[in-house]
Amino acid sequence: MTKAIVKMLASTRTRSETGFEKILSDIETCTVYGGQRKKQLKPFLPGQEELLQREYDHTDVLCRIVQSHPGFADEMIACLWQIKEIGLTLSRSLSQTLSVVELFDIKTFLLRTSDLRRMLEQEVGPAPEDYRLRDTDPLLDRLDPSGERIDTFYIYDAFSPVLAELRKEKRQLELELRRIQKEIRSSLENRWGFRMTPKCELPVPKADKALIELAAGLPQLYKADEDYMTVVYAIAPNTEMDSIRRQQDVLEASIEAEENAVCLALTAEVAQWEKDLRYNCGIVGNLDFGLGKARYAVSRRCVRPQISSIHTLEIEKGRNLLVEEILAAKKKDYCPVDVELATGVTAITGANMGGKTISLKMMGQVALLVQYGLYVPCESARVGLSNYVHILVGDGQNMQRGLSSFGSEMEELREILDNALERSLILIDEIASGTNPTEGLALTKSFIGYFSGKPYITVITTHFDHATVGERIVNLQVRGLSGADFDKLYRELSHANRRERIEIISKYTDYRLVRIDRMDQVPREALNIAGMLGVYPEIIEEAKRFLA
């Protein structure tokens, strides 16, 4: 019976263990649309190699900009930061009249997308389809009738000749009202000798009883305001002023009605462009996320992989980005690893502290990055897409459920067996390490035998050297301390404390992988390391006799 297609390429735990989720979260976006594009990222699966190549072609464009013209890239980033989400506004434009604030948001979006389109045309000529913004300048011209192209929005007179005339009448009435008030102010000042403010107000200290009495008795003034120290008098309305204000009220209602009519007309035009604007929202997301990918790739020295039609994973000088970041913080160098994986089982042996798990995670990291169209941390890579990727490392989640280390491991192995498909990539760290060595060796050999007959790429790290014998099994060994300068190493260890000793051994360890053809080629380094870390010589010698 044919297995059903799994719902996802890799589980959340696999994405986390390989470091993929952390890398994805570290890719920065500026806009809501870029964040959505990153959140909706889907893997490329076997048969979608051409689509993946196109994705890389598009990323190449932005990588060249980031590398060759960083200032230009910064301008694009600054532009993207100013773009707000307009989805709800576009929806409202189909059924409701947009407010001035909403029309301002639309205008700002149009300004920034126009800037981006111009930048791309200037830098790369015709942009790739995924980055090609539609020309919406006709709508921008409508929302910006003055052509100033600045980040403001107002219901300009240019929107409506009727509105322009109404506002002109309003200004004339305001001038007439100020003229009348000024005449009354001048008359009062000339007759009574006090000075009023430009607003035609007379502030009087409460201590000045005489002036308060005078102002209160003048029919041209009324008490407009009062606090604990001052009484403020203002020019009282008269018949002429009341008439002007009634005309102003009528004009205000007419102006408001005409402004609403303008907003309605502009909303209708925005609605006509709704599909184009939504399309450009998607392009902004592509550009934003694409620039984030490019900046991340350039800053981490990641490269575009070669995509193969056959199932393979070939990595030259691969690096685990998360571990590299930790080492860099400690001013330490990462030791890159080469690996060539094909269908069948590859077994990696070596003592603890040899970096087997880090290399295993690096393989999964590179594979997942490729599947999601991201650049990879190595000098070069050739990758054939997988249908299913799973890494088994540790048991933290299952321990919380009360399962033993061995039990949780067996449970997850069953999950792998149930979900694995043709062109699966399966990465397993230390099968059966949580049970007794005899049964552990038997289970390891059995699992290796099972996977060696499947159309999967399987990588297994193990301490059981003799479990990895077989025609379809490739054996790799961590170089470890085989090429170390032991005289220099022991001199450094002799003056070091416990923590320093571990770091010194790590410094002298060569984490590269080397292929071995016979089990007698496997170096025995666990005893050496144990001795270097202070285990008593008599214990080490007794262990060597057991090995013999």
C-alpha positions as CSV (number, residue, x, y, z in Angstrom):
1,M,0.0,0.0,0.0
2,T,1.3,3.4,-1.0
3,K,1.9,5.8,1.9
4,A,0.0,9.0,2.1
5,I,1.9,12.2,1.4
6,V,3.0,13.8,4.6
7,K,1.4,17.1,5.5
8,M,4.7,18.9,5.8
9,L,8.2,18.7,4.7
10,A,9.6,18.9,8.2
11,S,8.2,18.9,11.7
12,T,8.4,22.0,13.9
13,R,11.0,20.2,16.0
14,T,13.2,19.3,13.0
15,R,13.0,23.0,11.8
16,S,14.1,24.0,15.3
17,E,16.8,21.4,15.9
18,T,18.5,22.2,12.6
19,G,18.5,25.9,13.4
20,F,16.2,26.7,10.4
21,E,13.6,28.5,12.5
22,K,16.2,30.7,14.2
23,I,17.7,31.6,10.8
24,L,14.3,32.4,9.4
25,S,13.5,34.6,12.4
26,D,16.8,36.5,12.0
27,I,15.9,37.5,8.5
28,E,14.6,41.0,9.0
29,T,11.6,42.6,7.3
30,C,10.4,46.2,7.3
31,T,6.7,45.9,6.4
32,V,3.6,44.0,7.3
33,Y,3.7,42.5,3.8
34,G,7.3,41.3,4.2
35,G,6.4,39.7,7.5
36,Q,3.4,38.0,5.9
37,R,5.6,36.8,3.0
38,K,8.0,35.3,5.5
39,K,5.3,33.7,7.6
40,Q,3.7,32.1,4.5
41,L,7.0,30.7,3.2
42,K,6.4,27.3,1.6
43,P,9.0,24.6,0.7
44,F,9.9,23.6,-2.9
45,L,9.5,19.9,-3.4
46,P,10.8,17.4,-6.0
47,G,9.4,18.4,-9.4
48,Q,9.6,22.1,-8.5
49,E,13.2,22.6,-9.4
50,E,12.5,25.2,-12.1
51,L,10.4,27.3,-9.7
52,L,13.2,27.1,-7.1
53,Q,15.8,28.2,-9.7
54,R,13.6,31.2,-10.6
55,E,13.4,32.1,-6.9
56,Y,17.2,32.0,-6.7
57,D,17.4,34.1,-9.9
58,H,15.3,36.8,-8.2
59,T,17.3,36.7,-5.0
60,D,20.5,37.0,-7.0
61,V,19.3,40.4,-8.2
62,L,18.9,41.7,-4.7
63,C,22.2,40.1,-3.5
64,R,24.1,42.0,-6.2
65,I,22.5,45.2,-5.1
66,V,23.4,44.5,-1.4
67,Q,26.9,43.6,-2.3
68,S,27.7,46.2,-4.9
69,H,25.5,49.1,-3.9
70,P,24.9,48.9,-0.2
71,G,23.9,52.6,-0.1
72,F,21.2,52.0,-2.7
73,A,20.0,49.0,-0.7
74,D,19.8,51.2,2.4
75,E,17.6,53.6,0.5
76,M,15.2,50.8,-0.4
77,I,15.1,49.7,3.2
78,A,14.3,53.2,4.4
79,C,11.6,53.4,1.8
80,L,10.1,50.1,2.9
81,W,10.0,51.2,6.5
82,Q,7.6,54.0,5.6
83,I,5.0,51.6,4.0
84,K,1.9,50.9,6.2
85,E,-0.6,48.2,5.8
86,I,-3.5,49.4,3.6
87,G,-5.5,46.2,3.2
88,L,-8.4,47.3,5.4
89,T,-8.5,50.7,3.8
90,L,-8.8,49.1,0.4
91,S,-11.6,46.9,1.6
92,R,-13.4,50.0,3.0
93,S,-13.0,51.8,-0.4
94,L,-15.4,49.3,-2.0
95,S,-18.3,50.1,0.3
96,Q,-17.6,53.2,2.4
97,T,-16.2,56.7,1.9
98,L,-12.6,57.0,3.0
99,S,-11.5,59.6,5.5
100,V,-8.8,62.1,4.9
101,V,-6.4,60.0,7.1
102,E,-7.1,56.9,5.0
103,L,-6.6,58.8,1.8
104,F,-3.3,60.1,3.2
105,D,-2.3,56.4,3.9
106,I,-3.1,55.5,0.3
107,K,-1.1,58.5,-1.0
108,T,1.9,57.6,1.1
109,F,1.7,54.0,-0.2
110,L,1.6,55.3,-3.8
111,L,4.6,57.6,-3.1
112,R,6.7,54.9,-1.7
113,T,5.9,52.3,-4.3
114,S,6.5,54.9,-7.0
115,D,9.9,55.5,-5.4
116,L,10.7,51.8,-5.3
117,R,9.7,51.2,-8.9
118,R,12.0,54.1,-9.9
119,M,14.9,52.8,-7.8
120,L,14.6,49.3,-9.3
121,E,14.4,50.6,-12.9
122,Q,17.4,52.8,-12.2
123,E,19.5,50.0,-10.7
124,V,18.5,46.8,-12.6
125,G,16.4,47.9,-15.5
126,P,13.3,45.8,-16.0
127,A,12.8,44.1,-12.6
128,P,12.0,40.4,-12.2
129,E,8.3,39.7,-12.3
130,D,8.2,39.0,-8.5
131,Y,9.6,42.5,-7.9
132,R,7.8,44.4,-10.7
133,L,5.4,47.0,-9.3
134,R,2.5,48.1,-11.4
135,D,2.4,51.8,-12.4
136,T,-0.1,53.6,-10.2
137,D,1.1,57.1,-10.9
138,P,-2.2,58.1,-12.5
139,L,-3.9,57.5,-9.1
140,L,-1.1,59.4,-7.3
141,D,-1.6,62.3,-9.7
142,R,-5.2,62.4,-8.7
143,L,-4.5,62.4,-5.0
144,D,-1.6,64.9,-5.4
145,P,-3.1,67.5,-7.9
146,S,-0.3,70.0,-7.1
147,G,2.4,67.4,-8.0
148,E,4.5,68.3,-5.0
149,R,5.0,64.6,-4.1
150,I,5.3,65.2,-0.4
151,D,4.0,63.2,2.5
152,T,0.9,65.3,3.3
153,F,-2.7,65.1,2.3
154,Y,-5.4,67.8,2.3
155,I,-8.6,68.3,0.4
156,Y,-7.0,70.8,-2.0
157,D,-9.0,73.5,-3.8
158,A,-7.7,71.9,-7.0
159,F,-10.0,68.9,-6.3
160,S,-13.2,71.0,-6.9
161,P,-13.8,74.4,-8.4
162,V,-17.0,74.6,-6.3
163,L,-14.9,74.0,-3.2
164,A,-12.4,76.6,-4.2
165,E,-15.1,79.2,-4.5
166,L,-16.8,78.4,-1.2
167,R,-13.5,78.6,0.6
168,K,-12.8,82.0,-1.1
169,E,-16.1,83.3,0.2
170,K,-15.3,82.0,3.7
171,R,-12.0,83.8,3.7
172,Q,-13.7,87.0,2.6
173,L,-16.2,86.7,5.5
174,E,-13.4,86.1,7.9
175,L,-11.6,89.2,6.7
176,E,-14.8,91.3,7.1
177,L,-15.4,89.9,10.6
178,R,-11.8,90.8,11.6
179,R,-12.3,94.3,10.1
180,I,-15.3,95.0,12.3
181,Q,-13.7,93.6,15.4
182,K,-10.6,95.7,14.7
183,E,-12.7,98.9,14.4
184,I,-14.4,98.2,17.7
185,R,-11.1,97.5,19.4
186,S,-9.5,100.7,18.1
187,S,-12.5,102.7,19.2
188,L,-12.3,101.3,22.7
189,E,-8.6,101.7,23.0
190,N,-8.7,105.3,21.8
191,R,-11.5,106.2,24.2
192,W,-10.5,104.4,27.4
193,G,-6.7,104.1,27.0
194,F,-6.4,100.3,27.6
195,R,-4.7,97.8,25.2
196,M,-6.4,94.7,23.9
197,T,-4.6,91.6,22.5
198,P,-4.5,90.8,18.7
199,K,-7.4,88.4,19.4
200,C,-9.4,91.4,20.6
201,E,-9.4,90.3,24.2
202,L,-8.8,92.4,27.3
203,P,-7.2,90.5,30.2
204,V,-7.7,92.4,33.5
205,P,-6.0,91.5,36.8
206,K,-8.5,91.0,39.6
207,A,-6.6,93.4,41.7
208,D,-7.5,96.2,39.2
209,K,-11.1,96.8,40.5
210,A,-11.5,100.0,38.6
211,L,-10.7,98.5,35.2
212,I,-13.0,95.5,35.9
213,E,-15.8,97.9,36.8
214,L,-15.2,99.9,33.6
215,A,-15.0,96.8,31.3
216,A,-18.1,95.2,32.9
217,G,-20.0,98.4,32.1
218,L,-19.1,98.6,28.4
219,P,-21.8,97.2,26.1
220,Q,-19.1,96.4,23.5
221,L,-17.4,93.8,25.8
222,Y,-18.5,90.7,27.6
223,K,-16.8,88.4,30.2
224,A,-15.3,85.6,28.1
225,D,-13.2,83.8,30.7
226,E,-11.9,83.9,34.3
227,D,-9.3,82.3,36.5
228,Y,-8.1,82.9,40.1
229,M,-5.9,85.9,39.0
230,T,-7.5,87.4,35.8
231,V,-10.8,88.2,34.2
232,V,-10.8,88.2,30.3
233,Y,-13.2,90.4,28.4
234,A,-13.8,90.0,24.6
235,I,-15.7,92.0,22.0
236,A,-19.4,91.3,22.2
237,P,-21.3,90.2,19.1
238,N,-23.4,92.8,17.3
239,T,-26.0,92.6,14.6
240,E,-23.5,92.9,11.8
241,M,-21.2,90.3,13.3
242,D,-24.1,87.9,13.9
243,S,-25.1,88.2,10.3
244,I,-21.6,87.3,9.1
245,R,-21.4,84.3,11.5
246,R,-24.7,83.0,10.1
247,Q,-23.3,83.2,6.6
248,Q,-20.2,81.4,7.8
249,D,-22.3,78.6,9.3
250,V,-24.0,78.2,5.9
251,L,-20.7,78.2,4.1
252,E,-19.2,75.7,6.5
253,A,-22.0,73.3,5.9
254,S,-21.6,73.7,2.1
255,I,-17.8,73.3,2.4
256,E,-18.2,70.1,4.5
257,A,-20.7,68.7,2.0
258,E,-18.3,69.5,-0.9
259,E,-15.3,68.0,0.9
260,N,-17.3,64.8,1.5
261,A,-18.2,64.8,-2.2
262,V,-14.5,65.0,-3.0
263,C,-13.7,62.2,-0.6
264,L,-16.4,60.1,-2.2
265,A,-15.0,60.7,-5.7
266,L,-11.5,60.0,-4.6
267,T,-12.7,56.8,-2.8
268,A,-14.3,55.7,-6.0
269,E,-11.0,56.1,-7.9
270,V,-9.1,54.2,-5.2
271,A,-11.7,51.4,-5.5
272,Q,-11.0,51.3,-9.3
273,W,-7.3,50.7,-8.5
274,E,-8.0,48.3,-5.7
275,K,-6.7,45.2,-7.5
276,D,-3.6,46.9,-8.7
277,L,-2.9,48.2,-5.2
278,R,-3.4,44.8,-3.6
279,Y,-1.0,43.4,-6.3
280,N,1.6,45.9,-5.3
281,C,1.1,45.1,-1.7
282,G,2.2,41.5,-2.6
283,I,5.1,42.8,-4.6
284,V,6.2,45.0,-1.6
285,G,6.1,41.8,0.5
286,N,8.3,40.0,-2.1
287,L,10.8,42.9,-2.2
288,D,10.9,43.3,1.5
289,F,11.4,39.6,2.3
290,G,13.8,39.3,-0.7
291,L,16.0,42.1,0.6
292,G,15.9,40.6,4.0
293,K,17.1,37.2,2.5
294,A,19.8,39.0,0.5
295,R,21.1,41.0,3.4
296,Y,21.2,37.9,5.6
297,A,23.0,35.9,3.0
298,V,25.6,38.5,2.3
299,S,26.3,39.2,5.9
300,R,26.7,35.4,6.7
301,R,28.7,34.6,3.6
302,C,26.0,32.3,2.2
303,V,25.9,31.1,-1.4
304,R,23.4,30.0,-4.0
305,P,23.4,26.2,-4.2
306,Q,23.3,24.1,-7.4
307,I,20.0,22.3,-7.7
308,S,20.2,18.6,-8.8
309,S,17.4,16.5,-10.3
310,I,18.8,13.5,-8.4
311,H,18.5,13.1,-4.6
312,T,21.9,14.2,-3.2
313,L,23.4,16.5,-0.6
314,E,26.9,17.6,-1.4
315,I,28.4,20.3,0.8
316,E,31.8,21.9,0.5
317,K,33.0,23.7,3.7
318,G,29.6,23.8,5.3
319,R,29.0,25.7,8.5
320,N,26.4,25.5,11.1
321,L,25.3,29.2,11.3
322,L,24.1,29.0,14.9
323,V,27.2,27.4,16.2
324,E,29.4,29.8,14.1
325,E,27.6,32.7,15.7
326,I,28.3,31.4,19.2
327,L,32.0,30.8,18.4
328,A,32.3,34.2,16.8
329,A,31.1,35.8,20.1
330,K,33.9,34.0,21.8
331,K,36.4,35.1,19.1
332,K,36.8,31.5,17.9
333,D,36.9,30.1,14.3
334,Y,34.4,27.5,13.0
335,C,35.9,24.4,11.3
336,P,34.0,23.9,8.0
337,V,33.0,20.4,7.0
338,D,32.7,18.7,3.6
339,V,30.2,15.9,3.0
340,E,28.8,14.0,0.0
341,L,25.6,12.2,0.7
342,A,23.6,9.9,-1.7
343,T,20.8,7.4,-1.4
344,G,21.8,4.8,1.3
345,V,23.3,5.1,4.8
346,T,26.2,7.2,5.8
347,A,27.5,6.5,9.3
348,I,29.6,9.0,11.2
349,T,31.7,7.7,14.1
350,G,34.0,9.4,16.6
351,A,34.3,10.2,20.2
352,N,32.0,12.7,22.0
353,M,33.3,16.3,21.6
354,G,34.1,15.5,18.0
355,G,31.3,17.7,16.5
356,K,29.2,14.9,15.0
357,T,25.9,16.3,16.2
358,I,26.9,19.8,15.0
359,S,27.8,18.5,11.6
360,L,24.5,16.4,11.5
361,K,22.5,19.5,12.2
362,M,24.5,21.5,9.6
363,M,23.4,18.9,7.0
364,G,19.8,19.3,7.9
365,Q,20.2,23.1,8.1
366,V,21.6,23.3,4.5
367,A,19.0,20.9,3.2
368,L,16.1,22.9,4.7
369,L,17.5,26.3,3.6
370,V,17.6,25.0,0.0
371,Q,14.1,23.6,0.2
372,Y,12.8,27.0,1.2
373,G,14.8,28.9,-1.4
374,L,17.4,30.4,0.9
375,Y,21.1,30.7,0.4
376,V,23.3,28.2,2.3
377,P,26.3,28.7,4.6
378,C,29.1,27.0,2.7
379,E,31.5,27.5,-0.2
380,S,29.4,25.5,-2.5
381,A,26.6,23.0,-2.4
382,R,24.7,20.6,-4.8
383,V,21.4,19.6,-3.5
384,G,18.5,17.4,-4.8
385,L,15.2,18.2,-3.2
386,S,13.6,15.9,-0.6
387,N,10.0,15.0,0.1
388,Y,10.6,14.6,3.8
389,V,13.3,15.8,6.2
390,H,13.6,14.6,9.8
391,I,16.3,15.0,12.4
392,L,16.4,13.0,15.6
393,V,18.5,14.6,18.3
394,G,17.9,14.5,22.0
395,D,14.7,13.9,23.8
396,G,13.8,17.2,25.6
397,Q,10.2,17.4,24.6
398,N,9.4,13.8,25.3
399,M,11.2,13.8,28.7
400,Q,8.6,16.4,29.7
401,R,5.9,13.9,28.9
402,G,7.5,11.4,31.3
403,L,9.1,9.2,28.7
404,S,12.6,7.7,29.1
405,S,15.4,8.7,26.9
406,F,15.2,5.4,25.1
407,G,11.4,5.3,25.0
408,S,11.2,8.8,23.5
409,E,13.8,7.9,20.9
410,M,12.0,4.7,19.8
411,E,8.7,6.7,19.6
412,E,10.3,9.3,17.3
413,L,12.0,6.6,15.2
414,R,8.5,5.0,14.7
415,E,7.3,8.5,13.5
416,I,10.2,8.5,10.9
417,L,9.3,5.0,9.7
418,D,5.7,5.9,9.3
419,N,6.3,9.2,7.4
420,A,9.4,8.6,5.4
421,L,8.9,8.7,1.6
422,E,11.1,8.2,-1.4
423,R,13.7,11.0,-1.4
424,S,13.6,11.4,2.3
425,L,16.5,12.9,4.3
426,I,16.8,11.2,7.6
427,L,19.4,12.4,10.2
428,I,19.7,10.4,13.4
429,D,22.1,11.1,16.3
430,E,23.2,8.1,18.4
431,I,20.6,5.3,17.9
432,A,19.9,3.4,21.1
433,S,22.4,5.3,23.2
434,G,19.9,5.1,26.1
435,T,19.9,1.4,26.6
436,N,22.5,-1.3,27.3
437,P,25.4,-1.6,24.8
438,T,24.6,-5.1,23.7
439,E,21.0,-4.4,22.7
440,G,22.0,-0.9,21.5
441,L,24.5,-2.4,19.1
442,A,21.9,-4.9,17.8
443,L,19.2,-2.2,17.3
444,T,21.7,0.1,15.6
445,K,22.8,-2.6,13.2
446,S,19.1,-3.5,12.5
447,F,18.1,0.1,11.8
448,I,21.1,0.7,9.6
449,G,20.2,-2.5,7.7
450,Y,16.6,-1.3,7.3
451,F,17.5,2.2,6.1
452,S,20.2,0.9,3.7
453,G,17.5,-0.8,1.7
454,K,15.3,2.3,1.4
455,P,15.4,5.1,-1.2
456,Y,16.4,7.6,1.5
457,I,19.5,9.6,2.3
458,T,20.2,8.5,5.8
459,V,22.9,9.8,8.1
460,I,23.5,8.1,11.5
461,T,26.0,9.1,14.1
462,T,27.0,6.2,16.4
463,H,29.6,5.0,18.9
464,F,29.1,1.4,17.6
465,D,31.9,1.1,15.0
466,H,31.1,-2.4,14.0
467,A,27.4,-1.6,13.4
468,T,28.2,0.2,10.3
469,V,29.5,-2.6,8.1
470,G,27.7,-3.1,4.8
471,E,27.9,-2.7,1.0
472,R,25.5,0.3,0.9
473,I,27.0,2.0,4.0
474,V,29.5,4.9,3.8
475,N,31.6,5.3,6.9
476,L,32.9,8.7,7.9
477,Q,35.1,9.5,10.9
478,V,35.7,12.8,12.6
479,R,39.4,13.6,12.1
480,G,39.6,14.6,15.7
481,L,43.1,14.8,17.3
482,S,44.8,12.6,14.7
483,G,46.8,15.5,13.2
484,A,47.3,17.5,16.5
485,D,50.6,18.7,17.8
486,F,50.4,16.6,21.1
487,D,53.5,18.1,22.6
488,K,52.0,21.6,22.3
489,L,48.6,20.3,23.4
490,Y,49.9,18.7,26.6
491,R,52.0,21.8,27.4
492,E,48.8,23.9,27.3
493,L,46.8,21.3,29.3
494,S,49.4,21.2,32.0
495,H,48.6,24.8,33.1
496,A,44.9,24.7,32.6
497,N,41.8,24.3,34.8
498,R,38.9,22.0,34.0
499,R,37.0,24.3,31.8
500,E,40.1,25.5,30.0
501,R,41.1,21.9,29.3
502,I,37.9,21.3,27.4
503,E,38.3,24.4,25.4
504,I,41.9,23.6,24.6
505,I,41.0,20.1,23.4
506,S,38.3,21.6,21.2
507,K,40.8,24.1,19.8
508,Y,43.1,21.2,18.7
509,T,40.3,19.0,17.4
510,D,39.8,18.8,13.6
511,Y,36.1,18.5,13.0
512,R,36.3,17.6,9.3
513,L,35.0,14.3,8.2
514,V,37.1,11.7,6.4
515,R,35.9,8.5,4.7
516,I,37.2,5.2,6.1
517,D,37.0,1.9,4.3
518,R,37.9,-0.5,7.2
519,M,37.0,-0.5,10.8
520,D,40.6,-0.9,11.9
521,Q,41.1,2.6,10.5
522,V,38.9,4.1,13.2
523,P,41.0,6.0,15.7
524,R,40.2,5.4,19.4
525,E,40.1,8.9,20.9
526,A,37.7,8.6,23.8
527,L,40.4,7.2,26.0
528,N,42.9,9.9,24.9
529,I,40.4,12.6,25.7
530,A,39.5,11.0,29.1
531,G,43.2,11.0,30.0
532,M,43.6,14.6,29.0
533,L,40.7,15.6,31.2
534,G,42.3,14.0,34.2
535,V,41.0,10.5,34.4
536,Y,43.6,8.4,36.4
537,P,46.2,6.7,34.2
538,E,45.5,3.3,35.8
539,I,41.9,3.5,34.7
540,I,42.9,4.4,31.1
541,E,45.4,1.5,30.9
542,E,42.8,-0.9,32.2
543,A,40.3,0.3,29.5
544,K,43.0,-0.2,26.9
545,R,43.5,-3.8,28.0
546,F,39.7,-4.4,27.7
547,L,39.9,-3.0,24.1
548,A,42.8,-5.3,23.3
